[in-house]
Amino acid sequence: LAQRWVQRVSELGPPGVPTTCMWITDVQTARSWRYEDLLGEGKVQETSEGDGTVNAQSAERPCRLWSRTQSQQVKFVPLKLGGPNHVSMLFHKGFLDILKHTYLHHKLSCHLVDGAIIRNSKQLPLCKCVVDGVPVMCGGEAVAERRFNLTEVLHKCPTGRLQCGHCGMVEGAVARESKKFPFCKCPMDGHEVFC
């Protein structure tokens, strides 16, 4: 059965139409397990970013393959929604906003700022960072508070990478002297960050 399934999957081709791939990246998701016996319950050995069911690497891989094997455009939209998982994302306002704007080909959407979603009970261009207390950063400089107007932020940072966050989001981390956020470091040599 497994061999037939692998054979069938290997014969699948790309969709052959313009494609947008969306996946969640901010829920820790089991990536590997260890089994003592075939009938026992496995123990999680490693986790990675994902949606609680499918890790980001597995969700992204088919899209990467399609982008190399079909002539039609393949767009990548990794999502940080602040908690929704594999199923609940389908009812999350932030996901629905991104889906609507992608489908309607709008150029303006909160996901232009990594880690941002539309504000509850508000309309575009009013957005917010998923994580409380973090600013919107552009090239290492804070350009807006957690709740922001997307149009204003895009005006302040027309060419930079916009994202919600700062080095303090990782306990003990500090900004590097030679580089700006998102490049952070541990304050003492020899220390490492463990997740």
N, C-alpha and C positions, 0 to 999 in steps of 0.2 A: 504494500500500500504506500509506504513512504517513498519508495523508489519511483512509483508511478506519479505521485504528486510532484516530486522534484522534477521529473521529466516534463510534466505538463507546464509547470511554472517556468522552466527554462525556455520553453517555446513561445511564451508570451512576448509580444513586441510592444513598442511604445504606443501611446494612445493615438498619435498621428494628428492631433489637434492642439491648438494653443492650450497650455495647461498651467494651472497655478497649484502649487503644493503648499499646504499649510500644516504645521505641526506644533505642538506645545513643547517648550524647552525648560519649563521651570518647576516641574514636579519630579522629585527623585523617583526613579523607576528601576526595578530589578533588571539587571543585565546578564548576570550569570548565577547559576545555582550549583550546589553540590548535593548529590544523592548518595546516601549510604547503601540503599538497595532500590530496586526498580519500583517497588510498591510503596516505599516510604515517601514522606513529604520532603521536598528539597529545602535546603537552607540557602538563603541569599548570600552570595559571596561578594558581589560587586553591584553597585548601582551607578546610574548615570542620569543625565538630563532626559526628560521625556514627558509623558502625560499620565504616568502611573500604570499604564498597560504596555504601551509601545515606547521604546527608547528613541531618542531623537535620531541616532545613527540609522536605525532600521526604517524610520519614517522617511528620512531624507534620501537614502540610497537609491530607491527606484527613480526618483526625480533627477538625481545626478546622472544616472544612466540614460534616461530619456533625453536629457539636455544634450548629450553627446551623440545620440543615435536618431534623432528626428530633426527635421528642418524647422518645424513650428516652435515658437518660443515656449520655454518652460521657466516660470517665475517661482522663486523661493520665498516663502513667508514664514520664518520661524516666529513663534508667538510666546510672549511672556504675559500670562493672564492673571497671575497671582493666586493660583489655587485650583481652578477648574481642571478636571481630569478628562480622560478619554471620552466619556459620555457626557458629563455635565458641561463641557465646553460648547456643546450644541445649543445650549440654552443661555449662554453667557453673553451679556450685552457687548462686551469688548470683542468677542469672536464674531458675533452677528454684525457688528459695525464694520469690521475688517472684511468679512465676507461680502457684505452689501457693497462696499466701496470698490472691492476688487471686481465683483461681477458687473457693476455699473461703470467700471473704468474711471472712477474718480481719482484725481491726483492727490486729493487732500484726505488723509486718514491718520488717526492717532498712531497707528503702527509705524509711521515714519520716524517716530522717536522710540528707540528700542526700550522696552519695558513700560510703555505707556498704553493706556486704554481710554476710551471715552468716559467722561464723568457720568455718574449715575444721574438719571433724569435730566440730562443736558444734551444738547446737540453740538455737532461740530461748529466751530473749531475748538470747543472747550474740552480739554483732555486732562488726564492726571497720570502721574507715575503710580504704578501698582504698589510699590513699597512706600509706606509712610515715612515722611521726613527726609526724602532724598530729592535733590534738585535735578533739573534738566541740565546736562552738560554738553558743551560743544567744544571740541578740541582742548579739553582740560579745564575749561572755564564754565562756571555756572551761569546760565543765561535765563533761567526762570525757576520759580519755586515748584513744589510738587504739582500743584494745580496751575495749569497754564493755558494760554490761548495759542493754538498751533500756528495760526497765521503769524502772530508776533514772533514766536520762536523761530520759525523758518526765515523770517526777515532778519533776525539777529544772527543767524547761522546759515547763510545760503549755500555754503559749500562743504561744511564740516559734517562729521558723523554725530548725530544727536542720540543721546541715551540718558536714561534715568540712572543716577547712582553717584557714588563717591567711594574713596578707598575705605572709609570707616564702615562700610557695609560688611567687610570681612574683619572679624574681631582681631584687634592688634595691628592691622595693616596701616601703613602710612603711604603718602604719595612719594614717588621717587623725585629726587632733586632735578634730575636731567630730563624727565619726561612727565607728561601730564596724564591725568586720568584717561583711560582705564589702566595705565601702568602703575601698579602699586608694589610695595615690598614689605617684608617683615622688618621691624626697626633694628634688629640685631643680626649680625652675620651668623650664618649657620642655622638660623631658625627657618622652619618651613610651615606652609599652610596645609592643614589636613582637612578634608571634607568628609 
